[in-house]
Amino acid sequence: MTIVIDDSREDCLYDFMGVLGPNAEGTVGEGALIQSGVSVCDGDTYEYYED
């Protein structure tokens, strides 16, 4: 799965600490922590692999 950051901010002054795990309705729910303390900029791409 490829995650592309889409954010209007022009800086990288925030961290990506997120969990992924779509629930039945397709919205983001509980899941494994995939990135922690990583600077995120608009347009950055991350690869997420499930165990």
N, CA, C and O atoms as a GROMACS GRO file, in nm:
protein
  204
    1MET      N    1   0.085  -0.118   0.000
    1MET     CA    2   0.000   0.000   0.000
    1MET      C    3   0.089   0.123   0.000
    1MET      O    4   0.186   0.131   0.076
    2THR      N    5   0.057   0.218  -0.084
    2THR     CA    6   0.132   0.343  -0.089
    2THR      C    7   0.050   0.452  -0.024
    2THR      O    8  -0.068   0.471  -0.054
    3ILE      N    9   0.114   0.524   0.067
    3ILE     CA   10   0.048   0.635   0.136
    3ILE      C   11   0.110   0.764   0.086
    3ILE      O   12   0.231   0.782   0.096
    4VAL      N   13   0.030   0.852   0.031
    4VAL     CA   14   0.079   0.981  -0.016
    4VAL      C   15   0.019   1.089   0.073
    4VAL      O   16  -0.102   1.096   0.092
    5ILE      N   17   0.107   1.174   0.127
    5ILE     CA   18   0.061   1.281   0.215
    5ILE      C   19   0.000   1.393   0.131
    5ILE      O   20   0.062   1.440   0.035
    6ASP      N   21  -0.119   1.435   0.167
    6ASP     CA   22  -0.188   1.542   0.097
    6ASP      C   23  -0.229   1.645   0.201
    6ASP      O   24  -0.330   1.629   0.270
    7ASP      N   25  -0.150   1.751   0.212
    7ASP     CA   26  -0.173   1.849   0.318
    7ASP      C   27  -0.140   1.988   0.264
    7ASP      O   28  -0.050   2.004   0.182
    8SER      N   29  -0.212   2.087   0.311
    8SER     CA   30  -0.194   2.221   0.258
    8SER      C   31  -0.075   2.296   0.319
    8SER      O   32  -0.035   2.400   0.268
    9ARG      N   33  -0.020   2.242   0.427
    9ARG     CA   34   0.092   2.311   0.491
    9ARG      C   35   0.218   2.302   0.404
    9ARG      O   36   0.240   2.202   0.337
   10GLU      N   37   0.297   2.406   0.406
   10GLU     CA   38   0.416   2.410   0.320
   10GLU      C   39   0.543   2.371   0.394
   10GLU      O   40   0.650   2.366   0.334
   11ASP      N   41   0.533   2.343   0.523
   11ASP     CA   42   0.653   2.309   0.598
   11ASP      C   43   0.647   2.163   0.642
   11ASP      O   44   0.553   2.090   0.609
   12CYS      N   45   0.748   2.123   0.717
   12CYS     CA   46   0.755   1.984   0.765
   12CYS      C   47   0.761   1.986   0.917
   12CYS      O   48   0.830   1.904   0.977
   13LEU      N   49   0.689   2.077   0.978
   13LEU     CA   50   0.701   2.098   1.122
   13LEU      C   51   0.604   2.014   1.203
   13LEU      O   52   0.567   2.052   1.314
   14TYR      N   53   0.564   1.902   1.150
   14TYR     CA   54   0.479   1.814   1.227
   14TYR      C   55   0.520   1.670   1.201
   14TYR      O   56   0.584   1.640   1.100
   15ASP      N   57   0.482   1.582   1.290
   15ASP     CA   58   0.521   1.442   1.280
   15ASP      C   59   0.402   1.356   1.240
   15ASP      O   60   0.286   1.388   1.268
   16PHE      N   61   0.434   1.249   1.176
   16PHE     CA   62   0.332   1.153   1.133
   16PHE      C   63   0.331   1.040   1.233
   16PHE      O   64   0.421   0.955   1.234
   17MET      N   65   0.230   1.037   1.318
   17MET     CA   66   0.215   0.928   1.412
   17MET      C   67   0.075   0.874   1.390
   17MET      O   68  -0.020   0.919   1.453
   18GLY      N   69   0.064   0.777   1.303
   18GLY     CA   70  -0.069   0.734   1.264
   18GLY      C   71  -0.088   0.585   1.271
   18GLY      O   72   0.007   0.507   1.275
   19VAL      N   73  -0.212   0.548   1.273
   19VAL     CA   74  -0.249   0.408   1.269
   19VAL      C   75  -0.339   0.388   1.148
   19VAL      O   76  -0.420   0.474   1.113
   20LEU      N   77  -0.324   0.273   1.085
   20LEU     CA   78  -0.409   0.239   0.973
   20LEU      C   79  -0.488   0.114   1.004
   20LEU      O   80  -0.440   0.026   1.076
   21GLY      N   81  -0.604   0.106   0.952
   21GLY     CA   82  -0.688  -0.011   0.972
   21GLY      C   83  -0.831   0.027   0.940
   21GLY      O   84  -0.908   0.057   1.031
   22PRO      N   85  -0.867   0.026   0.812
   22PRO     CA   86  -1.002   0.066   0.774
   22PRO      C   87  -1.106  -0.020   0.842
   22PRO      O   88  -1.091  -0.142   0.851
   23ASN      N   89  -1.211   0.044   0.891
   23ASN     CA   90  -1.320  -0.034   0.949
   23ASN      C   91  -1.420  -0.067   0.841
   23ASN      O   92  -1.395  -0.041   0.723
   24ALA      N   93  -1.531  -0.123   0.877
   24ALA     CA   94  -1.629  -0.169   0.779
   24ALA      C   95  -1.681  -0.056   0.691
   24ALA      O   96  -1.721  -0.079   0.576
   25GLU      N   97  -1.681   0.065   0.744
   25GLU     CA   98  -1.732   0.178   0.667
   25GLU      C   99  -1.625   0.240   0.578
   25GLU      O  100  -1.653   0.334   0.503
   26GLY      N  101  -1.502   0.189   0.587
   26GLY     CA  102  -1.396   0.240   0.502
   26GLY      C  103  -1.321   0.358   0.560
   26GLY      O  104  -1.230   0.411   0.496
   27THR      N  105  -1.357   0.401   0.681
   27THR     CA  106  -1.284   0.509   0.743
   27THR      C  107  -1.166   0.454   0.822
   27THR      O  108  -1.161   0.334   0.850
   28VAL      N  109  -1.074   0.539   0.856
   28VAL     CA  110  -0.956   0.494   0.929
   28VAL      C  111  -0.994   0.457   1.071
   28VAL      O  112  -1.062   0.533   1.140
   29GLY      N  113  -0.951   0.341   1.114
   29GLY     CA  114  -0.980   0.296   1.249
   29GLY      C  115  -0.853   0.252   1.318
   29GLY      O  116  -0.744   0.297   1.284
   30GLU      N  117  -0.866   0.164   1.415
   30GLU     CA  118  -0.751   0.119   1.490
   30GLU      C  119  -0.664   0.028   1.405
   30GLU      O  120  -0.712  -0.040   1.315
   31GLY      N  121  -0.535   0.029   1.433
   31GLY     CA  122  -0.442  -0.055   1.358
   31GLY      C  123  -0.303  -0.043   1.415
   31GLY      O  124  -0.285   0.011   1.525
   32ALA      N  125  -0.206  -0.091   1.344
   32ALA     CA  126  -0.068  -0.089   1.390
   32ALA      C  127  -0.006   0.047   1.363
   32ALA      O  128  -0.033   0.111   1.261
   33LEU      N  129   0.078   0.091   1.456
   33LEU     CA  130   0.152   0.215   1.436
   33LEU      C  131   0.252   0.192   1.324
   33LEU      O  132   0.336   0.103   1.333
   34ILE      N  133   0.244   0.273   1.219
   34ILE     CA  134   0.328   0.247   1.104
   34ILE      C  135   0.444   0.346   1.091
   34ILE      O  136   0.546   0.312   1.031
   35GLN      N  137   0.430   0.465   1.145
   35GLN     CA  138   0.538   0.562   1.144
   35GLN      C  139   0.530   0.640   1.275
   35GLN      O  140   0.421   0.667   1.325
   36SER      N  141   0.645   0.675   1.328
   36SER     CA  142   0.644   0.750   1.453
   36SER      C  143   0.760   0.848   1.453
   36SER      O  144   0.875   0.809   1.434
   37GLY      N  145   0.731   0.973   1.474
   37GLY     CA  146   0.836   1.074   1.482
   37GLY      C  147   0.904   1.099   1.349
   37GLY      O  148   1.021   1.139   1.347
   38VAL      N  149   0.836   1.076   1.239
   38VAL     CA  150   0.893   1.098   1.107
   38VAL      C  151   0.838   1.228   1.052
   38VAL      O  152   0.717   1.251   1.050
   39SER      N  153   0.929   1.315   1.008
   39SER     CA  154   0.883   1.441   0.951
   39SER      C  155   0.808   1.413   0.822
   39SER      O  156   0.850   1.330   0.740
   40VAL      N  157   0.698   1.482   0.804
   40VAL     CA  158   0.613   1.460   0.687
   40VAL      C  159   0.596   1.591   0.612
   40VAL      O  160   0.563   1.693   0.671
   41CYS      N  161   0.619   1.587   0.482
   41CYS     CA  162   0.597   1.703   0.397
   41CYS      C  163   0.489   1.670   0.295
   41CYS      O  164   0.467   1.553   0.263
   42ASP      N  165   0.424   1.770   0.246
   42ASP     CA  166   0.322   1.749   0.144
   42ASP      C  167   0.385   1.681   0.024
   42ASP      O  168   0.490   1.723  -0.025
   43GLY      N  169   0.322   1.576  -0.024
   43GLY     CA  170   0.372   1.505  -0.140
   43GLY      C  171   0.463   1.388  -0.107
   43GLY      O  172   0.499   1.311  -0.196
   44ASP      N  173   0.501   1.373   0.020
   44ASP     CA  174   0.585   1.260   0.059
   44ASP      C  175   0.508   1.130   0.036
   44ASP      O  176   0.386   1.126   0.046
   45THR      N  177   0.582   1.026   0.006
   45THR     CA  178   0.522   0.895  -0.017
   45THR      C  179   0.585   0.793   0.076
   45THR      O  180   0.707   0.790   0.092
   46TYR      N  181   0.502   0.711   0.137
   46TYR     CA  182   0.551   0.605   0.225
   46TYR      C  183   0.491   0.474   0.180
   46TYR      O  184   0.379   0.468   0.130
   47GLU      N  185   0.567   0.367   0.199
   47GLU     CA  186   0.516   0.234   0.168
   47GLU      C  187   0.478   0.166   0.299
   47GLU      O  188   0.554   0.169   0.396
   48TYR      N  189   0.361   0.105   0.301
   48TYR     CA  190   0.313   0.036   0.420
   48TYR      C  191   0.291  -0.110   0.385
   48TYR      O  192   0.220  -0.143   0.290
   49TYR      N  193   0.352  -0.197   0.464
   49TYR     CA  194   0.340  -0.340   0.441
   49TYR      C  195   0.278  -0.406   0.562
   49TYR      O  196   0.326  -0.387   0.674
   50GLU      N  197   0.173  -0.481   0.541
   50GLU     CA  198   0.110  -0.551   0.652
   50GLU      C  199   0.189  -0.676   0.686
   50GLU      O  200   0.245  -0.742   0.598
   51ASP      N  201   0.193  -0.708   0.815
   51ASP     CA  202   0.263  -0.828   0.859
   51ASP      C  203   0.180  -0.951   0.828
   51ASP      O  204   0.222  -1.063   0.856
   0.00000   0.00000   0.00000
